[in-house]
Each structure stands twice: as C-alpha cells, then as structure tokens.
C-alpha cells in the first residue's frame, strides 16, 4: 500500500489560534492567554515552547499527567484494532471495566456514558424510575447548596449554585436544596415524596469542602427510611483523588451509596463517564429506557482499564505525596496572613484566601504554574497523581513568588492593615 494521506499537523501561532476561535467558536469559556501544543509528565508546553507545571490536570482529568507510556501504548494498540463499536453489539472491554469498577466500589451494576454531567443525568433517571415503581408521588430530589453536578438541564437542576441555574430556569424539578452539614434541614427536606438524595463527598466547585460524615450518615438513614436512593457524585473527588478510590470510603465505616457517578480521571483525557449502582437500583432501566451512542466504546474502556491498573499501584504514593504537599503549603501559609485556610483531601486541595484569587491565578500562569480559582477566593489544585516531591518543591517556589505579588497588591489597594495586620504597610 502507498502512503495514506491525512490532515497534516499544524503549527499555528497563538495569535492565529485565538483569532480562529474568536471568529468561529461559541464564547462559552474565558480562556487564559496561552495555547498548548504538547505535554509530558506533569508539564505542558505552549506553542512558543514555554513549559508549565500543571496543578489543574485538565480540571482533574489528566490524573496520570501527559504522555504516560502505558496509556500511550494502549491507545496506539487499540486505535489500530477497534475504536468504536455500537452498543447494539458486544466488545471485549466494557464488561471487564464494569467488573473492575463494581469491585472497587462494592456495587453491582454499571452504565457507561461520556462525561460526569451525563453520568448525573443517568443517575437522575435511575432515581426517578426506581421511585416510580414505589409511588407516583415520589418525585422530589434533594441536593446540597454549593454543589455542582453539571450543566445539562437535569444535572443543572440539582446544582446548588444559583448563578449556574438562573439563566436557564425553569429547570427539572421539584428539587429541595439543603445546606451541607445541616442535619436538621436535611431531616425537614426528606420525606415520603423524596425520590433521591444527591451529595458530593467533597464539594469541588463549591470550594473544596468535605461534607460532614455525620450528615452523610443521616442522609443514608433517611434514604432507607423513606425508600429513596442515596447518590454520591464522585466525578471530581473519586477514583483516587483523595488517596481512596471514592470519597465515601474515607469514613470508618464507609458510607453506603445506592448510586455513584464517576468520570474525570477514568479515561485519562478520553471522554468517559460511568454510573455504578446496587443490583436493585441498577436494573430499573430496561432496554430502550436509556442509552449512549458513544458510551463505553472499546478504545476508551481499554484505556480506563489501564488507568485503574496504574491507579492500584499509585494509591500508596498519593497518600505520601499529598501529605508532603500539604506540609509545604502550611509552611507557606505562615508567611502570608491573607491565606485563611488550607483544605487538603489527598490531591484535592483548596487554599481559602481573604482576597479574590483571579489575579493570583494570572500571575501563576506568567510564572509557569497552572492553578485554578473557584468560588472567587479559593485556589484549587488538582495535580496529576504522578506528581513528585521535587515537582511540589518547584510549585512551592513559584507559589511563594505569586503570594508575594498578592501581598504587594494588598498593600497597593490600601487594605494592608485590614488583611495583613496593623502596621503591615510600614513593615513591608
């Protein structure tokens, strides 16, 4: 055979890339002024050749970093064999992946889709179908304030942040929102009409906050009492991020979910989501009641299986490295009084500031460090699981410069005495 023609690799400048997007891409993102061409390990390289230490990992997606040799090998092998196969037929890897996910979660059934949002949409349908078998009056969903479950209409309906919901109302309902940790409010909200209770073990978009285990246990008890399903959204905090497979396993004893949703790290950058459920909840959707054209294809399922094999080996290292990262951040906190609190759950880390974090994120980018800000004043780190102590040391050096810049901005704003302590301006 002769050489196969194809779309040739391009080498566009940042200006060309940004101009094309401004003309033709819907403006749904405020992109940072950088375009990336390649990555290796925990680093990304932009189109001008500048190297960045990535503490965001595609918002928790690139858990094994970039160009991980085992993932690259599997993609190459499987892409040459079979990329997609309709769910009208079987292939070799979907059942194996479902079995592995059920083993590590303690659940019995699995449905595959393409994202965390889609997983939560499927979970809502499972909750509704399960409830409808018991009573037509069981239609209410209970979710937490400050939560984030996705941007499609169903997942948005259970997202407890008004700024995301308001532009698209009316949404799917009825939904009751409860403050995370408020057991009395939870008890008032759950009743005979409740079909399901949706929780994140750790609220990521909500500022990296762990939900009180006593609250989660009470949610389990109320779900049992009223015949509702308890759904754990583990899209951001699950699959190794905390050093455990799932956030519900952090507690002793683990809290028992009926349904679990996962996505982000599972495909190492390829789109995949999954819903895990008990046998009872996982069999309420029969043939034709739900589906996904692309969900659970052979390429992404094989990659996900490889990821889980690597994760088994990495879990002890995640505990060790996460502890080191937290220690170094606590050392930094001693020098910058506008750092209010460090919340760290494995490699899911939030730094609560007394000032907005936007300018610090921008300064970090200029310094070659990728970080993220959520809830206006929480710097969020979701580094790849393969990050090392030496990578962390480099990140801390850059963060020190970034926080020093933040201190200068505070002094320039005239708020030094208020945020840094009386006399801070003259001391600086």
N, C-alpha and C positions, 0 to 999 in steps of 0.2 A: 504494500500500500504506500501511496505517496504521503507527503506531509499534510496533516489536516489543518486547514485554515481556521482561524478563530479571531475573536476580538482581541486585539493586541493590548498588552499592558500600557497604561498611560503614565505620563509624568507631568501632571499639571502643577502649576504654581498655586500657592494659597489664594492669591487674588482671582485666578481663573476658577478655582473650586467654589469659593464663596460667591462669586458673581453668578455662576450657573445655578446655584441653589437659590439665591435671591430672586432669580427670574422664574424658576420652574418648580421649586419645592414649596409646599404649603408651610407657612411660618408658624409651626406649632412648637418650635424649640428656640430658646435663646442660646445660640451656640457660642462657646468661647472662641476667641480668635486664633484657632490652631486647627490644622488638618493633619491627621496621622497617616503614615504610609506603611509602617511595619511595627512589629513588636517582638520582644524576646524576653522570656522570664517575667520579671515584674516591671519591665521597662517598655515604653512606647517611644517611637521615633517619628518626628513630624516630617513634612515634605521638604524641610530645609536641613534635615539631618540632626536637629536638636533632640536630645534624649531626656525623657521624663520618667521619674519614679512614680508608678501608678498606685495610689492608695484608694482608688474607686473601683477598679476592676470591672468596668462596664456596668456600674451600679450592681455589683455583686455577682456578675455573670461569669467573668473570666477567672474562676476560682483557682485554676491551675496556671494562671498567667497566660503568656503568649508563646506560641510555637512549642508547646510541651511535646517532647519527642514521641511519647506514647500516643497522644491524641492525633498528632500529625500522621503517624504511621497508620492508625486505624482509619482515618478519613481517606487517605490515599488508597488503601486496600479496598475499602467498601465502596468508594465512589467508582472504582473500576468494575465493580460487580453489580450493585443494585442500589440506587439512591432512593427511589420511591416505589412503593407498591401499594395499591389501593387497599383500604380496609375491607374491601369485599373478599380479600384473599388473605391467607396466612403468609408470614415470613418467619425467619429463624429467630429474630432478636426481640420481638415485642414480648413474647411470653417469658423469656429469660429475664428481661428487665423488670417486668411486673412482679415476678417471683422475688427478685432481689429487693425491690422497694417494699414489698409486703413483709419480707423477713426483717428488715431493719426498722420498720415502723410498728410491727406487731398487728398489722391489719391484713385483710384477706383479698381485697379486690382493687383493681387499678384501671383507670381510664386515661388515655393519652391525648393531649392536645398540643398547643404550640406556644403557650405563654402562661404567666401567672394569672393574668386577667381572665383568660379562657378557662383556666382551672377553677377559678372562683365562680364564673358563670355556670359551669357544670355542677359545682357544689350547690349552688342555689337551686338548680333544677332537681338535684337529688333530694335536697331538703323538702322542696315542695311536693315532689312525687311521694316521698315517704309519708309526709303529713297527710296528704290527701287520702291515702289508704286508711287512715285512722279517723279523720273527721274533716268535712268540708270547711269547718270553722277554723281549722289550724292553718292560718295564713300569715301570721306575723313573724317577722325576723327581728332579732335583737343583735345589735352590733355596738362597738365601743366608740366613744368620742375620741377624736385624734387618730383614728385608724386610717389605713389606706389599703384598699383591696383591688384597685384597678380603675380603668377609665371607660369601659363599655357601660351601657346603661344599667345592667344588673349589678355589676361589681361596684359601679359608682354609687348606686343606691344604698349600699352598706358601708360606704366610705364616710367616716365621721369627721370630715373637714368641709365646712360649708363652702369655701372658695372653689372647691372642685365640683360640688353638686349644683350650686345655684344657677350657673348659666344654662343648664340642661333640664331643669325641672319643668313639668312633673316627671318623676322617675318611677321605678318599680317600688311598690310598697305593699302593705304598710311596714315601716321599719321604725323601731324604737332605738334611740341611742342612749347609752349609759356611760357615765364617767368610769374610766378604767380604775379598778380598785374600790369602787363604791359598792359594797356588798348590799347595803340597804336599797340602793337604787336598782340594782340587779334583781333583787327579790320582788320589788314592786313591778318591774317590767316584764318578768317571765310569768306566764300563766297558761291556762288551758288553750288559748289561741296561738301560743308560740309554736312555730314550726322548727326554728333553728336558732342557735346562738353562735355568732361568728366572732372569733378572737384571734389576735396575733399574740404569741407568747412574749415577743419583744416588738414594740412598735418602732419600725424603722423610719418611715416618713414622718412619724409623729415625734421624732426627736431622740431616737434610740433609748427607749424606756421599757424596762421589763415590767410586765403586768404582775401584780402581787399574786403569788401562788395560792393564797387563801381565797382570793377572788375567783381564780380559775377552778379551784376545787368546788367552790359553791356553785359555779356555773355547771360543773359536771353533775352535781347533786340535783340541781333544778331541772336540767335536761332529762335526767332519769325520772324525776317526779312527775313531769308533765308530758312525757313521751316525745320530747324534742331531740334533735340531733345537735351535738356539740362539734363545731367545725374549727379546726386550727389552721389558720393561714400561715404556712411556713415558707412562703415564697422567698422572702428575704432572710429570715433568721434560721432557715432549715438547711439540711444537707451539709452539715459540718461547720457552718459559720461560727457556731458557739463552742466548738470542740466536741459537741454531741451531734448525732445525726439530726435530731429535732429538738426544738426548744422545750417541748412538753416532757422530754426526757431529762431535763436539767433538775427536775424536782424529785424528791425522795418521799414516797414512791412516785414514779412518773404519773402524770395526769392522763387519763384515758380518753382519747378523742374518738368520735364516730367517723369523722371525715377529716382528711388532711389534704391541703393543696401545696404543691411544690412546683418550682420552675427554675429560676435564675441560673444556678451553677450547673444544673443537671446536664446540659448539652455543651458546656464549655464554650459557649458562643453560638452554637447552633440552636435554633428555636425549638424548645420542647417544654411542655408543662404536663403535670400529672395530677390526678385526683386519686387518693387512696381512701378506702372505706372498709368498714366492717362487712361481713357477709350479708347481714340484713340490709344495711344501707346501700351496699354496692350492687345489689341485684334488683333495685326498684326501677332502674331504667332498662327497659327491654329493647329489642331490635327495633330500630326506626325512631326511638324516642330522643336520641341524641347521637351526635357523630362529629367527625372532623376529617376533612379531606386529606390534610397533610399529617394529622396527629399520629405519632408512633411509627414513622417510616423506618426502614432498615438502617439507613445511614445514621440518623440521629440516635436511634436506640442502641446501636453498637457503640457509638461514642459515649453515650450515657453509661453503658455497662463498664466501659474502660475507666470513665471518671470515678465510678463507685469503687472499682478495684483499687485505683490510686488513693482514693479517699480513705479506704480501710487502713492503708499504710501511713497516711498523713495525720490521722486524728491525734496520736500522742504528741506529734510535733506542733500541732495547732495549739494545744494547751501550753506547751513550753514557750513558744514564740509569743503567744498572746500575753502571757504573764510578763515577759520581758518588755513588750511594747507598753503595757500599762505602767510598769515601773518607770520607764523613761519619760512617759507623759506626765506622771505625777511629779517627777523631778522638774520638768519644765514649768508645771503649774506653780511651784514655789516661787518662781521668778516673775510671774505675770499675774497681778492681782485681779485683772479683768477676766481671767479664767475662773468660772464659778464652780464647775464640777466636771469630773471625767467619769463617764459611764461606759464600762467596757464589759462585754459578754463574749469571751473568746476574741475573734477577729471582727466583731461588730462593735464599733467604738463611736461614741459621741462626746464631743467637748462642748459643754454649755458655756457660752460667753455672756458677758454683760453688755456687749455691743453687737450690732449686726455683723454677720460673717462674710458678706459678699466681697468686700474689699480684700479680706484676707485670702479668700479663695483665688481672687485675681492675682494677688501678689505671689501666692504659692505657684501659680501657673508660670509667672515670669521667672521664678526661681527654679523651674523644672520639677515641680511636685504637683501631682494631681490629687486634689481633695474636693469635697463636696459640702454644700451647706443646705440644711433642711430646717424648717421651722424658723427661718430668719436668722437665728443666732446659735445654731448647733452645727459645729463642724462634724461631718460624718466621714468615718474611714471604714471602708470595706475592702481591705487589701487582699490580694491573692493568697491562697493558703500556702503557697510555696515561698512566701517572704521569709527572709533570714534575719538573724540578729544584726548582721552588717548592713543589710538594707534598712533596717529600722534605725540604726545609728545615723545613716545618711539622712533619713527622713527627719530625725530629731534635729540635726544641724540646720536643715532648711527651715523647719518649723520655728526654731529659735530666731532666725532672721525675720521670718514672717511675723511672729508675735512681737518682735522689737519694732517692726514697722507699725503694727497695730497700736502699740504704746505711743509711738510718735503721733499717730492720727488722733488719739485721745487727747494728747496734750494740745495739739493744734486746734481741736474743737472747743477747748475751754472747759472740758469736763474732767480734767485730771484729778482734782481734789475729790470729786464725787465718785469716780470709778477706780482710781488708783490709791486713794488715801490722801488725807490733808498734807500739804507740803510736797506732793509728788512733782508738781511742776518745777519747783525750785531745786528739788533733789535731782531731777532729770537734767 
